[in-house]
Amino acid sequence: MTFDRYGADVLSSGWREPARGRAVEHGAEIGLVVEEVTTDWCGEIVAVDRDLHTLTLEDRRGTRRAFPLGPGFLLEGKPVILVAPVRRAAPAKPTRTASGSVAVHGAKARVARASRIFVEGRHDAELVEKVWGDDLRLEGVVVEYLEGADDLADHLREFGPSPHRRVGVLLDHLVEGSKESRIARSVQNSTVGEHVLIVGHPFIDIWAAVKPHRVGLEEWPAVPRSIEWKKGICQSLGWPHADQADIARAWKFILSRVGSYADLEPALLGRVEELIDFVTGDGTDV
């Protein structure tokens, strides 16, 4: 073997390759830890100014220093040319609302109609808002909750339904023989029932209108009639149920599992759509 005391042939490939390799471009993403080679300053990228073409590094002591974007940095020991990160395109706007309606972007909420939709409780109102809220705002429909159906007739008399002030009412547990069915029949047979549409779903409570698999169940537990239904549900599932705050937390979790109409039972969907059509029909403008 011979030893070339004059070194490698300069015409051979790779004779100019730096020991660390050639620098490549890399986006100056917030959070990257890099080293500036001329100053040995090592820190996390905490800001990038596109106009000034600079980045700011923060070292482990919290001291910050600005440097020009470009070459002269090491990332994990490899040379890089730091460039402003590519701006990510804004996510496409949804084409459908949570209720499945065609989304109308940029439209202002309509001035509230004189007509209203009444629901029994706060949870009913929150569920309707989450799924149909975009549609209701576009149509100018206000949803009010009654804190129970017992005083429905009094609320209607106070409101004063008319051809231009229709009222749609959504009741829980509207099945033959239930208290709600008797209330609905009484209202519809009275003078205050004109210009009022009462519909309902078969579930004891609006919670059960959420498909059980959305909260990890095959079906909603059966609750003895002697136990308040919501507390019974929480008790059956091992959730806290000592007071109203516990019930509120349980509902917050259930509601968080609802993203669109697909998470609700069809027996509720059709009824709400029917009410919206009723209160937005001819003769209901403000």
C-alpha positions in Angstrom: 0.0 0.0 0.0 1.3 3.4 -0.9 0.8 6.6 1.1 -0.1 9.8 -0.8 1.5 12.5 1.3 -0.1 15.2 -0.9 -3.6 14.2 0.1 -6.7 13.3 -1.9 -7.2 14.2 -5.5 -9.2 17.4 -5.6 -10.9 16.2 -8.7 -12.4 13.2 -6.9 -16.0 13.5 -5.8 -16.8 14.8 -2.4 -13.6 16.6 -1.7 -15.4 19.8 -0.8 -18.2 18.2 1.3 -18.3 19.8 4.8 -17.8 17.4 7.7 -21.4 18.0 8.9 -22.9 17.7 5.4 -24.4 20.4 3.2 -27.1 22.8 4.6 -30.7 22.2 3.6 -33.6 24.5 3.9 -35.9 24.0 6.9 -38.9 25.9 8.1 -38.3 28.0 11.2 -41.2 26.5 13.2 -42.0 27.8 16.6 -40.6 25.4 19.2 -37.6 24.1 17.3 -34.3 24.3 19.2 -31.4 25.4 17.0 -27.8 26.8 17.4 -26.5 29.9 15.6 -23.0 28.8 14.6 -21.1 32.1 14.7 -22.1 32.9 18.3 -22.8 29.4 19.6 -26.2 30.8 20.8 -28.5 27.9 21.3 -32.2 28.3 22.0 -35.8 27.7 21.1 -37.5 29.5 18.2 -40.1 31.7 19.9 -41.0 34.2 17.1 -40.5 34.6 13.4 -40.9 38.0 11.8 -41.6 37.7 8.0 -41.3 41.4 7.4 -38.0 41.8 9.1 -36.8 38.4 7.9 -35.7 37.5 11.5 -36.3 34.9 14.1 -36.0 35.1 17.9 -34.3 32.4 20.0 -34.8 32.0 23.7 -32.1 30.2 25.6 -32.5 28.0 28.7 -32.2 31.1 31.0 -35.1 32.8 29.3 -32.8 35.3 27.5 -33.9 36.2 23.9 -31.9 37.3 20.9 -32.9 37.9 17.3 -31.0 36.6 14.2 -31.5 36.9 10.5 -33.3 34.0 8.8 -31.1 32.1 6.4 -27.9 30.0 6.7 -25.7 29.6 9.8 -27.8 27.4 12.0 -27.5 23.8 13.3 -30.6 21.7 13.9 -29.7 18.5 15.8 -26.1 19.0 14.8 -26.9 19.3 11.1 -26.5 22.6 9.1 -29.8 24.2 8.0 -30.9 27.3 6.2 -33.9 28.5 8.2 -36.7 30.0 6.2 -40.1 31.5 7.2 -42.5 28.6 7.7 -45.1 28.0 5.0 -48.4 29.6 5.9 -51.0 26.8 6.2 -54.2 27.3 4.3 -57.3 28.0 6.4 -59.4 24.9 6.9 -62.2 24.7 4.4 -65.5 26.0 5.8 -68.1 23.3 6.4 -70.7 22.9 3.7 -73.3 21.6 6.1 -74.5 22.8 9.5 -74.7 20.4 12.5 -78.4 19.8 11.6 -77.5 18.7 8.0 -78.7 21.9 6.4 -76.7 23.6 3.7 -74.3 26.1 5.4 -74.8 29.8 4.5 -71.4 31.5 5.2 -71.3 35.2 5.9 -75.0 35.7 6.4 -76.1 37.9 9.3 -78.5 36.5 11.9 -82.0 37.5 11.1 -83.9 39.8 13.4 -85.9 37.6 15.8 -89.3 36.6 14.6 -92.4 37.2 16.8 -92.9 33.4 16.7 -91.2 31.2 19.3 -90.3 27.6 20.0 -90.9 26.5 23.6 -89.0 23.5 25.1 -89.4 22.1 28.6 -86.0 22.7 30.2 -82.5 24.1 29.9 -81.0 20.9 28.6 -83.6 20.7 25.8 -82.7 24.3 24.8 -79.0 23.6 24.9 -79.3 20.5 22.7 -81.5 22.3 20.2 -79.0 25.2 20.1 -76.0 22.9 19.5 -77.5 21.0 16.6 -80.0 23.6 15.1 -78.4 26.9 16.3 -77.1 28.0 12.9 -80.5 27.3 11.2 -82.4 29.1 14.0 -80.2 32.2 13.8 -80.5 32.4 10.1 -84.3 32.1 10.4 -84.6 34.4 13.4 -86.2 31.9 15.6 -85.8 32.1 19.4 -86.0 29.1 21.6 -87.3 29.6 25.2 -87.4 27.0 28.0 -90.2 26.7 30.4 -88.7 24.8 33.4 -91.3 22.1 33.0 -94.5 21.5 31.1 -97.0 21.9 33.9 -97.6 25.7 33.3 -97.6 25.5 29.5 -101.1 26.9 29.2 -100.3 29.9 31.4 -97.1 30.6 29.4 -99.1 30.5 26.1 -101.8 32.8 27.5 -99.1 35.3 28.5 -97.4 35.0 25.1 -100.6 35.4 23.1 -100.2 33.3 20.0 -101.7 34.7 16.8 -101.3 34.1 13.1 -98.2 36.2 13.2 -97.0 34.9 16.6 -97.0 31.2 16.3 -95.7 28.9 19.0 -94.1 25.5 18.5 -93.8 23.4 21.6 -91.4 20.4 22.1 -92.4 18.1 25.0 -90.5 15.2 26.5 -92.2 11.8 26.9 -95.2 12.6 24.6 -96.7 9.2 24.6 -100.2 7.9 25.2 -101.2 8.1 28.9 -98.3 10.3 30.0 -98.7 13.6 31.9 -97.3 15.4 28.9 -99.9 14.0 26.6 -102.7 15.1 28.9 -101.2 18.6 29.0 -100.9 18.7 25.2 -104.5 17.6 24.7 -105.8 20.1 27.1 -104.0 23.0 25.4 -104.9 22.0 21.9 -108.6 21.7 22.9 -108.6 25.2 24.4 -108.8 28.6 22.8 -105.1 29.3 23.6 -104.2 26.3 21.5 -104.9 28.0 18.2 -101.8 28.9 16.3 -99.8 26.5 18.5 -98.2 23.2 17.4 -97.3 20.7 20.1 -95.0 17.8 19.2 -92.8 15.6 21.3 -90.5 12.7 21.5 -91.0 9.4 23.3 -88.1 9.7 25.7 -88.5 10.3 29.4 -85.8 13.0 29.2 -83.9 14.8 26.4 -80.7 13.0 27.6 -82.1 9.8 26.1 -82.5 11.4 22.7 -78.7 11.2 22.4 -77.7 7.9 20.9 -76.4 5.8 23.8 -73.2 4.7 21.9 -72.1 8.3 21.9 -71.5 8.0 25.7 -70.2 4.5 25.5 -73.4 2.6 26.2 -75.3 0.0 24.3 -78.6 1.4 25.7 -79.7 3.9 28.3 -80.2 2.1 31.7 -83.7 1.5 33.0 -84.5 3.7 36.0 -87.3 2.7 38.5 -90.2 5.2 38.4 -89.6 5.9 42.1 -86.2 7.5 41.3 -85.7 10.9 39.5 -84.6 9.8 36.0 -81.4 11.9 35.7 -80.2 11.0 39.1 -81.0 7.3 38.4 -79.0 7.4 35.2 -76.0 8.9 36.9 -76.3 6.4 39.7 -76.5 3.5 37.3 -73.4 4.7 35.4 -71.4 5.3 38.6 -71.4 9.1 38.1 -71.7 11.5 41.0 -75.4 12.4 41.5 -75.6 14.0 45.0 -76.8 17.4 43.8 -77.7 19.6 40.9 -74.1 20.4 40.2 -73.4 16.7 39.6 -76.3 16.5 37.2 -75.1 19.6 35.3 -71.6 18.0 34.9 -73.1 14.8 33.6 -75.2 16.7 31.1 -72.1 18.8 30.0 -70.3 15.5 29.3 -73.3 14.1 27.3 -73.7 17.3 25.3 -70.0 17.3 24.5 -70.5 14.0 22.7 -73.0 15.5 20.3 -71.5 16.9 17.1 -74.4 16.8 14.7 -77.8 15.4 14.0 -76.2 12.0 13.4 -75.7 11.7 17.2 -79.4 12.0 17.9 -82.3 9.7 17.6 -84.6 10.1 14.6 -87.6 10.4 16.9 -86.3 13.8 18.0 -84.9 15.0 14.7 -88.2 15.1 12.8 -90.0 16.8 15.6 -87.6 19.7 15.8 -87.6 20.2 12.0 -91.4 20.2 12.1 -91.5 23.0 14.7 -89.0 25.1 12.7 -91.1 24.8 9.6 -94.2 25.7 11.6 -92.9 28.9 13.1 -91.2 30.0 9.9 -94.2 29.4 7.7 -96.4 31.9 6.0 -97.7 34.7 8.1 -95.0 34.5 10.8 -92.8 37.4 9.8 -92.0 40.1 12.4 
